[in-house]
Amino acid sequence: MKNINFPMLLLATLVILMFAGIGISIAYRNIWLVLLFLILGFGFMGYGIGLKKKSK
């Protein structure tokens, strides 16, 4: 069985939560939260991709 990379799993979960937050923000019709979650989601995703490239 392979070892689980918990920091990357946590980061991926955080990105998914940010994009779920966008959906919730759209439901509440709050444009500021949509923008916040969008920026945070892409920021965390870019950080994770950068970490993955650096580790290889």
C-alpha positions in Angstrom: 0.0 0.0 0.0 1.3 3.4 -0.9 1.9 6.1 1.7 -0.6 9.0 1.8 0.8 12.4 1.3 -1.2 14.2 3.9 -0.1 17.8 3.2 -1.1 17.5 -0.5 -4.3 15.8 0.5 -5.2 18.6 2.8 -4.3 21.2 0.1 -6.5 19.4 -2.4 -9.4 19.2 0.1 -8.9 23.0 0.8 -9.2 23.7 -3.0 -12.4 21.7 -3.2 -13.9 23.5 -0.2 -13.0 26.9 -1.8 -14.9 25.9 -5.0 -17.8 24.6 -3.0 -17.8 28.0 -1.2 -18.2 29.6 -4.6 -21.4 27.6 -5.1 -22.7 28.6 -1.7 -21.9 32.2 -2.3 -23.7 32.2 -5.6 -26.8 30.8 -3.7 -26.6 33.7 -1.3 -26.0 36.1 -4.1 -22.9 37.6 -2.5 -20.5 38.7 -5.2 -17.7 39.5 -2.7 -17.6 36.0 -1.3 -17.7 34.6 -4.8 -14.6 36.6 -5.7 -12.9 35.8 -2.4 -13.4 32.0 -2.8 -12.4 32.2 -6.5 -9.1 33.9 -5.8 -8.4 31.7 -2.8 -9.2 28.5 -4.8 -7.0 29.4 -7.7 -4.3 30.6 -5.3 -4.2 27.3 -3.4 -4.4 25.3 -6.6 -1.4 27.2 -8.1 0.5 26.7 -4.9 -0.1 23.0 -4.9 0.9 22.7 -8.6 4.1 24.6 -7.8 4.9 22.3 -4.9 4.3 19.2 -7.1 6.6 20.6 -9.9 9.3 21.5 -7.3 9.2 18.0 -5.8 9.8 16.2 -9.2 
